[in-house]
């Protein structure tokens, strides 16, 4: 039962504590007070969810609660236009590359986002695809010299000068994006830079797409950056669904760190995504709020969330939802949660417990859930309908993580 999840914590394998604390989050497991998780299968009016039809109604209710209290309400998409700016052979003939500009309201002088797409050159038929946001511009995920360099403000990194990407930023994040490995496994890769929609920094709302949509920052349910980035993932999917080379029924949304939070929210809101993967997403993503371990509401970035969210700092137990419910919103689709042993800030134990807390919803829908009862040993994955692994090492997205992700996708999405 979900209400007994707190007791599972005692049986979980110990995770080595990091050497130094970050800000003032709790890194002491002994300081985690007892807590009770809200049951995802009990509706707000108190009745128990017993059928798939009941769950559909409960799902709508939960999305509204997450919008109102955590992420905010995103506007409906407008009539969009897609412009293929460039396409050609890439990566020594391994791939076909496309670069697409999405005019989010159809106007060339309106809000835009730029999607970079790689497809296997030797594909036979429509291909499944991984879609995720990137941190430093499309040019950062691969040293491919043809990728357009983002013109928008970028967070500090090698090759970023005074907020602007330079030629030296090409491929700086390539270790997180093993594009060639993914292509050789038979999958496409698509990405967009979050700065197209909401620059990932404080006091950047005026530079975001929010003014184009005339949303009110004073609204307690105003969409935050995470909701904006998640909304962008759905807009990218709108385009991908028009590309005859892509199997729109097998598009996997993924993200790392705060973009793992965005991937989970995108997957929750948009059932067109066939699979959801969140890597090291922490609180606001896959980690339980009520555990009060690692990053907490009090120290999280304000601009990521709806204004109402911060009012729950130090009173997490009053939230009507928690992360296990967010993961459950992906049901019955496969969902994968990944942690790292040294990433105490993201609370790996809380991520696993949230995945386990989503299990009853998956079982209700008859697809199986998270088979593991305790966290698996480091670097071993649980490939049940809810998948999980904890990788040895720090907060990062690595080729080892991708090995697990591809294996999970192969199990659930590849034709048999």
C-alpha positions as CSV (number, residue, x, y, z in Angstrom):
1,X,0.0,0.0,0.0
2,X,1.2,3.5,-0.7
3,X,0.5,4.6,2.8
4,X,3.1,2.2,4.1
5,X,5.9,3.5,1.7
6,X,7.6,5.2,4.6
7,X,8.3,1.8,6.1
8,X,10.1,0.6,3.0
9,X,12.8,3.2,3.6
10,X,14.2,1.0,6.4
11,X,14.8,-1.8,3.9
12,X,16.5,0.3,1.3
13,X,20.2,-0.2,0.6
14,X,22.4,2.5,2.1
15,X,23.7,5.3,-0.1
16,X,27.1,6.8,0.6
17,X,26.8,10.4,1.8
18,X,28.7,13.0,-0.1
19,X,31.7,14.8,1.5
20,X,30.3,18.3,1.4
21,X,26.8,19.9,1.8
22,X,25.3,22.0,-0.9
23,X,23.5,25.2,0.4
24,X,21.6,24.1,3.5
25,X,19.7,21.0,2.3
26,X,19.4,18.0,4.6
27,X,22.0,15.3,4.0
28,X,21.4,13.3,7.2
29,X,19.0,10.4,6.8
30,X,18.4,10.4,10.5
31,X,16.8,13.8,10.3
32,X,14.1,12.6,7.9
33,X,11.0,12.7,10.0
34,X,8.2,10.1,9.5
35,X,5.8,11.0,6.8
36,X,2.7,9.7,5.1
37,X,2.2,9.9,1.3
38,X,-1.2,10.8,-0.1
39,X,-2.7,7.8,-1.9
40,X,-2.9,8.3,-5.7
41,X,-5.9,5.9,-5.7
42,X,-8.0,8.0,-3.3
43,X,-9.8,10.8,-5.1
44,X,-10.2,14.3,-3.5
45,X,-13.8,13.4,-2.5
46,X,-12.5,10.4,-0.7
47,X,-13.7,7.6,-3.0
48,X,-11.3,4.8,-4.0
49,X,-10.2,4.5,-7.6
50,X,-10.9,0.9,-8.6
51,X,-11.1,0.9,-12.4
52,X,-9.2,2.3,-15.4
53,X,-12.1,4.7,-16.1
54,X,-12.0,6.0,-12.5
55,X,-8.2,6.5,-13.0
56,X,-8.8,8.6,-16.1
57,X,-10.9,11.0,-14.0
58,X,-8.4,10.9,-11.1
59,X,-5.6,11.7,-13.6
60,X,-7.4,14.8,-14.7
61,X,-7.8,15.8,-11.1
62,X,-4.1,15.3,-10.3
63,X,-2.9,17.3,-13.3
64,X,-5.0,20.2,-12.1
65,X,-3.5,19.9,-8.6
66,X,0.0,19.9,-9.9
67,X,-0.8,22.9,-12.1
68,X,-2.3,24.8,-9.3
69,X,0.3,24.1,-6.6
70,X,3.6,23.3,-8.3
71,X,4.1,23.9,-12.0
72,X,1.5,26.4,-13.1
73,X,-0.9,26.4,-16.0
74,X,0.6,26.6,-19.5
75,X,-1.4,28.2,-22.3
76,X,-2.9,26.2,-25.1
77,X,-0.7,26.0,-28.2
78,X,-1.4,28.4,-31.1
79,X,-1.4,27.7,-34.8
80,X,2.3,26.9,-35.5
81,X,4.4,26.8,-38.6
82,X,7.5,24.6,-39.2
83,X,10.4,25.7,-41.3
84,X,13.1,23.2,-42.2
85,X,16.1,25.5,-42.2
86,X,18.7,22.9,-43.1
87,X,19.0,19.2,-43.8
88,X,21.7,16.9,-45.1
89,X,24.0,14.0,-44.4
90,X,25.9,14.1,-41.1
91,X,28.3,12.3,-38.9
92,X,30.2,10.6,-41.7
93,X,27.1,9.3,-43.4
94,X,25.7,7.7,-40.2
95,X,22.9,10.3,-39.9
96,X,20.5,12.6,-41.6
97,X,20.4,15.9,-39.9
98,X,17.5,18.4,-39.9
99,X,17.3,21.8,-38.3
100,X,13.8,23.1,-37.9
101,X,12.5,26.4,-36.7
102,X,9.0,26.3,-35.1
103,X,7.1,29.6,-35.3
104,X,5.0,29.1,-32.2
105,X,2.3,31.5,-33.2
106,X,2.9,31.3,-37.0
107,X,4.6,34.6,-37.3
108,X,8.2,35.1,-38.2
109,X,8.5,37.9,-35.7
110,X,6.8,36.0,-32.9
111,X,8.2,33.4,-30.4
112,X,10.3,30.6,-31.9
113,X,12.1,27.5,-31.0
114,X,14.8,25.6,-32.9
115,X,14.9,21.8,-33.0
116,X,17.9,19.8,-34.0
117,X,17.1,16.3,-35.3
118,X,19.3,13.4,-36.2
119,X,17.9,10.2,-37.8
120,X,19.7,7.0,-38.7
121,X,20.7,7.2,-42.4
122,X,20.1,3.5,-42.9
123,X,16.7,3.3,-41.3
124,X,14.0,1.1,-42.8
125,X,10.7,2.6,-42.1
126,X,9.7,5.1,-39.4
127,X,12.1,5.3,-36.4
128,X,11.5,5.7,-32.7
129,X,13.2,8.7,-31.2
130,X,14.6,10.3,-28.0
131,X,13.6,13.9,-27.4
132,X,15.1,16.1,-24.7
133,X,16.0,19.7,-23.9
134,X,19.6,20.8,-23.7
135,X,21.5,23.2,-21.5
136,X,23.8,25.3,-23.7
137,X,22.4,25.4,-27.2
138,X,21.9,22.8,-29.9
139,X,25.5,23.2,-31.0
140,X,26.7,22.0,-27.6
141,X,25.4,18.4,-28.0
142,X,27.7,17.5,-30.9
143,X,30.8,19.0,-32.5
144,X,29.1,18.8,-35.9
145,X,30.2,22.1,-37.6
146,X,26.9,22.5,-39.4
147,X,24.7,23.0,-36.3
148,X,23.5,26.5,-35.9
149,X,24.8,28.3,-32.9
150,X,22.1,29.6,-30.6
151,X,21.7,33.4,-30.5
152,X,20.1,33.4,-27.1
153,X,21.5,33.9,-23.6
154,X,23.3,30.8,-22.3
155,X,24.3,29.9,-18.8
156,X,28.1,29.9,-18.1
157,X,30.1,27.1,-19.6
158,X,33.2,26.5,-21.7
159,X,32.8,28.4,-24.9
160,X,30.2,30.7,-23.5
161,X,31.3,34.3,-23.3
162,X,29.3,36.9,-21.5
163,X,26.1,34.8,-22.0
164,X,26.7,34.2,-25.7
165,X,27.7,30.9,-27.3
166,X,30.8,31.0,-29.4
167,X,32.3,28.5,-31.9
168,X,34.2,27.0,-28.9
169,X,30.9,25.8,-27.4
170,X,30.5,23.2,-30.1
171,X,30.3,19.8,-28.5
172,X,30.9,20.8,-25.0
173,X,28.0,18.6,-23.8
174,X,28.7,15.7,-26.2
175,X,29.5,13.4,-23.3
176,X,25.9,13.7,-22.2
177,X,24.6,13.1,-25.7
178,X,26.1,9.9,-27.2
179,X,24.4,10.6,-30.5
180,X,26.2,8.0,-32.6
181,X,25.5,5.3,-30.0
182,X,21.8,6.2,-30.0
183,X,21.7,6.2,-33.8
184,X,23.5,2.9,-34.1
185,X,20.8,1.4,-31.8
186,X,18.2,2.4,-34.3
187,X,16.8,5.5,-32.6
188,X,16.6,9.2,-33.7
189,X,17.7,12.1,-31.4
190,X,16.0,15.4,-31.2
191,X,16.7,18.4,-28.9
192,X,15.9,22.1,-28.4
193,X,17.6,24.7,-26.3
194,X,15.6,25.8,-23.3
195,X,16.8,29.4,-23.7
196,X,14.6,29.6,-26.8
197,X,11.6,29.6,-24.5
198,X,12.8,30.6,-21.0
199,X,16.5,31.4,-20.3
200,X,17.6,29.3,-17.4
201,X,18.5,32.0,-15.0
202,X,17.1,34.4,-12.4
203,X,15.2,37.5,-13.6
204,X,14.9,36.2,-17.2
205,X,11.1,36.2,-17.5
206,X,11.0,39.3,-19.7
207,X,13.4,37.5,-22.1
208,X,11.1,34.4,-22.2
209,X,8.1,33.7,-24.4
210,X,5.8,34.6,-21.5
211,X,5.2,38.2,-22.7
212,X,4.0,36.9,-26.1
213,X,1.3,34.9,-24.4
214,X,0.2,37.7,-22.0
215,X,0.1,35.5,-19.0
216,X,0.1,37.2,-15.6
217,X,3.2,36.7,-13.3
218,X,1.1,37.6,-10.3
219,X,-1.3,34.7,-10.8
220,X,-0.5,32.1,-8.1
221,X,-0.8,29.5,-10.9
222,X,1.4,31.3,-13.4
223,X,3.5,28.8,-15.4
224,X,7.1,28.6,-14.3
225,X,10.2,27.8,-16.3
226,X,9.8,24.0,-15.9
227,X,6.2,24.2,-17.2
228,X,7.5,26.3,-20.1
229,X,10.3,23.9,-21.0
230,X,7.8,21.0,-20.7
231,X,5.4,22.9,-23.0
232,X,8.2,23.2,-25.5
233,X,8.8,19.5,-25.5
234,X,5.2,19.0,-26.6
235,X,5.6,21.7,-29.3
236,X,8.6,19.8,-30.6
237,X,6.5,16.7,-30.6
238,X,3.9,18.5,-32.7
239,X,6.6,18.9,-35.4
240,X,8.0,15.4,-35.0
241,X,4.5,14.0,-35.6
242,X,4.5,15.6,-39.1
243,X,7.8,14.0,-40.1
244,X,7.2,10.8,-42.2
245,X,10.6,9.4,-41.1
246,X,9.6,9.3,-37.4
247,X,7.3,7.0,-35.6
248,X,5.3,9.5,-33.6
249,X,3.8,6.6,-31.5
250,X,7.3,5.9,-30.2
251,X,8.8,9.2,-29.1
252,X,10.5,9.1,-25.8
253,X,10.8,12.2,-23.7
254,X,13.8,12.5,-21.4
255,X,15.7,15.0,-19.4
256,X,18.5,15.4,-16.9
257,X,18.5,17.3,-13.7
258,X,16.0,20.2,-13.8
259,X,15.2,19.1,-17.4
260,X,14.4,15.7,-15.9
261,X,11.7,17.6,-13.9
262,X,10.4,19.1,-17.2
263,X,10.4,15.7,-18.9
264,X,8.3,14.2,-16.1
265,X,5.8,17.0,-16.3
266,X,5.7,16.9,-20.1
267,X,5.1,13.1,-20.0
268,X,2.4,13.6,-17.4
269,X,0.5,16.3,-19.4
270,X,1.0,14.9,-22.9
271,X,0.0,11.2,-23.3
272,X,1.4,11.2,-26.9
273,X,4.9,10.6,-25.4
274,X,5.3,6.8,-25.5
275,X,7.9,6.7,-22.7
276,X,9.2,9.0,-20.0
277,X,12.8,9.1,-18.7
278,X,14.0,11.3,-15.9
279,X,17.7,11.3,-14.9
280,X,18.8,12.8,-11.5
281,X,15.7,14.9,-11.5
282,X,15.4,15.3,-7.7
283,X,12.8,17.3,-5.9
284,X,10.3,19.0,-8.2
285,X,10.9,15.9,-10.4
286,X,11.0,12.2,-9.1
287,X,12.1,12.7,-5.5
288,X,9.5,12.9,-2.7
289,X,8.8,16.3,-1.2
290,X,7.7,14.9,2.2
291,X,11.1,13.2,2.8
292,X,12.7,16.5,3.3
293,X,16.1,15.2,2.2
294,X,18.6,17.0,-0.2
295,X,17.1,19.9,-2.1
296,X,14.0,21.3,-0.5
297,X,11.2,23.7,-1.5
298,X,12.8,26.5,0.6
299,X,16.1,26.5,-1.3
300,X,14.8,25.7,-4.8
301,X,14.9,28.3,-7.6
302,X,11.7,30.4,-7.5
303,X,11.4,30.9,-11.3
304,X,11.2,27.2,-12.0
305,X,7.7,26.9,-10.5
306,X,4.3,28.6,-10.0
307,X,4.3,31.3,-7.4
308,X,2.1,29.3,-5.1
309,X,4.7,26.5,-4.8
310,X,7.0,28.4,-2.5
311,X,4.2,28.8,0.1
312,X,4.7,25.1,0.8
313,X,8.2,25.6,2.1
314,X,8.6,24.0,5.5
315,X,5.0,22.6,5.2
316,X,5.5,20.0,2.5
317,X,3.0,17.6,4.2
318,X,0.3,20.1,3.2
319,X,0.9,19.6,-0.5
320,X,-2.1,17.7,-1.9
321,X,0.3,15.8,-4.2
322,X,3.8,14.3,-4.2
323,X,6.3,12.9,-6.7
324,X,4.9,9.4,-6.7
325,X,1.7,10.8,-8.2
326,X,3.7,12.7,-10.9
327,X,5.4,9.4,-11.9
328,X,2.0,7.7,-11.8
329,X,0.6,10.2,-14.3
330,X,2.7,8.4,-17.0
331,X,0.8,5.2,-16.5
332,X,0.3,2.9,-18.3
333,X,3.3,4.0,-20.4
334,X,6.8,2.8,-19.4
335,X,8.6,5.3,-17.2
336,X,12.3,5.2,-16.1
337,X,13.8,6.9,-13.1
338,X,17.6,7.2,-12.7
339,X,19.7,8.2,-9.7
340,X,23.4,8.5,-8.8
341,X,25.1,7.3,-5.6
342,X,26.9,10.6,-4.9
343,X,23.9,12.8,-5.8
344,X,22.4,13.3,-2.4
345,X,21.1,16.7,-3.4
346,X,18.6,14.9,-5.7
347,X,17.7,12.3,-3.0
348,X,18.2,9.0,-4.8
349,X,16.3,7.1,-2.1
350,X,13.4,9.5,-2.4
351,X,13.4,9.0,-6.2
352,X,13.2,5.2,-5.8
353,X,10.5,5.4,-3.1
354,X,8.5,7.7,-5.4
355,X,8.8,5.2,-8.3
356,X,7.6,2.5,-5.9
357,X,4.8,4.7,-4.8
358,X,3.5,4.9,-8.4
359,X,3.4,1.1,-8.6
360,X,-0.3,0.7,-7.4
361,X,-1.5,2.8,-10.3
362,X,0.4,0.7,-12.8
363,X,-0.9,-2.5,-11.2
364,X,-4.5,-1.2,-11.3
365,X,-4.1,-0.6,-15.1
366,X,-2.8,-4.2,-15.5
367,X,0.6,-3.5,-17.0
368,X,2.9,-4.3,-14.0
369,X,4.8,-1.7,-12.1
370,X,8.2,-1.5,-10.3
371,X,9.1,-5.1,-9.5
372,X,12.0,-4.3,-7.1
373,X,11.0,-3.9,-3.4
374,X,14.4,-2.3,-2.5
375,X,16.8,-0.3,-4.5
376,X,18.9,-2.4,-6.8
377,X,22.6,-2.6,-6.4
378,X,24.6,0.2,-8.0
379,X,24.8,0.1,-11.8
380,X,22.1,-2.6,-12.2
381,X,18.8,-1.7,-13.6
382,X,15.3,-2.8,-12.9
383,X,13.6,-3.0,-16.4
384,X,10.0,-3.6,-15.2
385,X,7.3,-1.3,-16.5
386,X,8.6,1.3,-14.0
387,X,12.4,1.1,-14.5
388,X,15.1,2.3,-12.2
389,X,18.8,2.3,-11.7
390,X,21.3,4.1,-9.4
391,X,24.6,4.7,-11.1
392,X,27.9,4.9,-9.3
393,X,29.1,8.5,-9.3
394,X,27.9,12.2,-9.1
395,X,25.1,14.2,-10.6
396,X,25.6,13.7,-14.3
397,X,24.2,12.2,-17.5
398,X,26.7,9.6,-18.7
399,X,27.1,6.9,-21.4
400,X,26.4,4.3,-18.7
401,X,23.0,5.9,-18.1
402,X,22.3,5.8,-21.8
403,X,23.1,2.1,-21.9
404,X,20.2,1.5,-19.4
405,X,17.9,3.9,-21.3
406,X,18.4,2.2,-24.6
407,X,17.9,-1.2,-23.1
408,X,14.7,0.0,-21.5
409,X,13.5,1.4,-24.8
410,X,14.4,-1.8,-26.6
411,X,12.4,-3.8,-24.2
412,X,9.2,-1.8,-24.3
413,X,9.1,0.1,-27.6
414,X,11.0,-1.9,-30.3
415,X,8.8,-4.1,-32.5
416,X,9.0,-7.7,-31.5
